[in-house]
């Protein structure tokens, strides 16, 4: 049994760095005897897998990749193809010094979350960027639960990683009925990340329109609720400063798939 363990351990040692975590770089012509080392790829892969596990991607979306979007959502609407290209370009050109994020707007079932998760995984696995995924409703619930004396956590424990992660994905923004507390919380999160120049990726089902009662906007009676209605006009304006907007049109693919499966 002992010999089998030795063989297994030896097989797991990286052949490039021999388990040290460092690999030797090629010598420079100007200094052939100068020995330089850098982190081995195996260490980078391990770190990236740790970042991926800490990103809180829900199991339902763990399979999502940018490369698989066109297969999972074979919609004919040109906006879906454009959204996919925009997401891939965003991940490829991501610069942490920039801070500009994405506001992905579309109806239910168009693949907004798929693209957001695909970007997240690409940034983590290809660039080692720390990312954090939160469903908007779950985040607000966790913050509210932190006020309970029986829960061994505080509001700061919940919000610190939300403030500090390089890239925050906030899924389904506006899904909670607006109250003063909700507006204040959204304002705190978005303004903190804006002031720290951190990237935020947001998905929402609500149209990017002004809140009812704002000059030039329709009344709520005349139209469905908008993003301005759900998060407040001030924060909607802030999002325009923080994010590039991607609009996704088309039918609910999941509903279409379910309907087709029963034919």
Number of C-alpha atoms within 10 A of each C-alpha: 5 7 8 9 10 10 10 11 10 13 10 10 14 15 10 14 16 13 15 12 17 17 17 13 12 11 12 11 8 7 8 9 9 11 11 12 11 10 14 18 15 18 16 16 15 12 15 21 16 15 19 21 11 13 22 14 21 12 8 7 13 13 13 22 19 21 13 13 17 14 9 14 18 12 17 11 12 11 16 24 17 14 21 22 12 17 20 18 12 17 19 14 10 18 11 13 9 10 19 21 25 22 23 25 24 24 18 20 17 22 24 27 22 22 24 25 26 24 24 27 28 18 22 22 19 13 14 18 19 21 27 23 22 19 20 20 16 12 17 18 11 15 18 14 17 18 13 11 9 8 9 10 15 16 13 12 12 17 15 11 13 24 20 16 19 18 25 24 27 22 24 21 20 24 16 14 11 13 12 10 11 17 17 13 15 19 18 15 14 19 17 15 22 21 10 12 17 22 25 25 22 25 25 22 21 21 16 20 15 22 23 21 11 12 8 9 12 15 13 13 8 8 10 13 19 20 23 21 23 22 25 23 18 13 20 20 13 14 21 15 12 24 19 15 18 19 16 23 17 16 16 16 18 15 12 11 11 10 10 9 8 6 5
